[in-house]
Amino acid sequence: MKIHPLITDSQTLADLCARLSKSPFVAVDTEFMRENTYWPELCLIQIGDAEEAAAIDPKAKGLDMTPLMDLMVENEDVLKVFHAGGQDLEIIHNITGKTPYPLFDTQVAAMALGMGEQIGYSNLVESMIGVKLDKGARFTDWARRPLDRRQIDYAIGDVTYLADIFPKMLGKLKRQGRGAWLDQEMERLGDPASYVNIPDLAWLRIKIPSRKADVLGRLKAIAAWREREAQTKNLPRGRLIKDETIADLAAHPPVQQNDLSRVRGMSPSWASNDIGARLLAVIRDAPPLSDAEMPAREDRKPGLGKDGSLVADLLKLLLKIRARDADVASKLIARADELEHLAAGRREGLSMLEGWRFEQFGRDALDLVEGRLAFAVVNGKLTMTRTALETDNDDRHDTGSGDSDDDAGLRLHADG
């Protein structure tokens, strides 16, 4: 594979993108800094295919990145391959307002291949091609210039190895008939809505025990205010004001600005400066949360009760068994909150009850909660067994009877 020198001029970048636009896929990675800013600071972009790779310096003076961004978000003939690409996609979305399409994430693909739920890049490289990566440059200051040779070599490796790994993973997925398993996950990962920070929705990320409309109204107003202030100042939202401080202000609103000095986690200077005055005005003017916006209890955590919690535990056990049998990460099949919803009686809008997930797990999960499937320990081994409800619909036996020799041993039933 040809490795180009660091690209810092527009013509070289345009030429590279013109060649890569004819490739079936490109591997992509970014290096960025966001410890001190709200918006991630893009410091380096690495891209390559099976033939060539290069690192691009987006901080280079006068560099026109339009050809690269067009390749990312406008060219649908080229598959864009990332590893754990959420933050890379966020950066591209911040620049273009769009996300790369079509998309392939090797961390998600590894889940379908039974390689764990969040396999790291270095472990993936070692597992797939037997190469141990040098992690020495991992925690480097990518914003500082000039970049040294070691930094660039480290960064380039993130796409050269990715370009080797992708065809191997794709081949395995095809041989195992699991290519379609990833479609929904890739659509979710590439959804532009996932990367839009809407200030009026920021409160949903903050945990607070109260369900009072006035408290939640203040929570919404303060969280939205913080989001806008942080965006304008380009500061991390937590550095401006922490989540727990927002929750405290919403539950126990100050009356006067000087009361802010007594709020835990807040700078004393806010008791007299302009930003403190703006915050107090937001708190005072916050309307109660409307009935339409009140979070449904079921959306946060379904009311399972003691029996329902046991059913959810049985579903988690079933998921482990089915994930083990299929050699796939359980997280790819179903999430814990979905299991709780199923145990609570919900049937609509659950991905586990659709497509390949239904075939691999959902059908059995339904049978379990509706009393047609049970766990049994036979000769010391945990097995699944069909219940009387399943085997004799005309004569519906009590699912806890345990009369059948085939069902000998410990049986745990969930009758929904």
Number of C-alpha atoms within 10 A of each C-alpha: 10 12 14 15 12 18 20 18 17 17 13 15 22 16 12 20 22 14 11 22 21 12 16 12 22 26 26 25 24 23 19 17 16 13 12 13 16 19 18 19 18 20 19 23 21 23 28 30 24 21 12 18 25 25 26 26 20 18 14 15 10 10 17 16 16 14 18 20 19 15 21 26 19 16 16 15 14 21 20 23 26 26 24 19 20 14 15 22 24 21 20 19 21 15 12 15 14 21 26 26 21 19 20 27 21 22 21 24 27 20 21 28 18 16 18 18 17 13 17 13 17 16 14 21 19 13 13 15 12 10 13 12 15 12 9 10 14 12 7 12 14 19 15 9 10 7 15 9 11 12 15 19 15 16 22 26 18 23 29 25 22 26 24 16 18 23 13 12 18 16 12 16 19 11 10 11 10 16 16 12 17 18 13 12 16 17 14 12 21 24 16 16 14 14 20 12 12 11 18 15 13 18 22 13 9 14 12 18 8 12 13 12 16 17 22 27 21 27 29 26 27 26 26 19 19 22 27 16 18 20 17 10 14 16 18 21 20 14 12 15 18 16 20 15 15 26 24 17 20 24 18 12 18 18 11 11 17 18 15 24 17 12 18 12 15 17 14 16 13 19 20 14 12 11 13 20 17 13 17 24 13 16 22 14 11 19 16 16 20 11 8 7 10 13 13 11 10 13 9 9 13 20 14 18 10 8 14 22 17 17 25 23 16 22 24 19 13 19 25 16 17 19 21 13 10 15 15 21 24 23 16 20 21 20 15 15 14 19 22 24 22 26 30 22 14 14 14 10 10 17 17 24 21 14 13 15 17 17 12 18 23 22 14 21 25 20 19 27 23 17 21 21 24 25 22 22 16 16 9 9 9 14 14 18 17 18 25 22 18 17 12 10 9 9 9 12 16 12 21 15 11 17 12 9 8 11 20 13 16 13 19 16 20 23 17 16
